[in-house]
Amino acid sequence: MRPRTSRRGWSRLDPAAARQASDELVELFAACFDTPAGRRVLDYLRRAFLGRRVPPTAPDAVLRHVEGQRSVVAHIESLVRQARERRQ
């Protein structure tokens, strides 16, 4: 039997495609987070997750978990930044 070589169904896992959010989604994130209340929430998320430090002896699972949290906050910030840039 021949191995499957089709990429159909795998496009969702393409990092470049994942970074390209739709215009509507970018604007929705900006509507939530580019307001005074949203900026306060993002400030809290930065302090809680981006500034979190783990010791060098932390298990891999903890490191992966913390990196996942940081990635989510960074992604939200990126979407808000994209909305601001598109408006200029």
Secondary structure, DSSP 8 states (H G I E B T S, - for coil): -------TT-GGG-HHHHH---HHHHHHHHHHHSSHHHHHHHHHHIIIIIS----TT--HHHHHHHHHHHHHHHHHHHHHHHHHHHH-
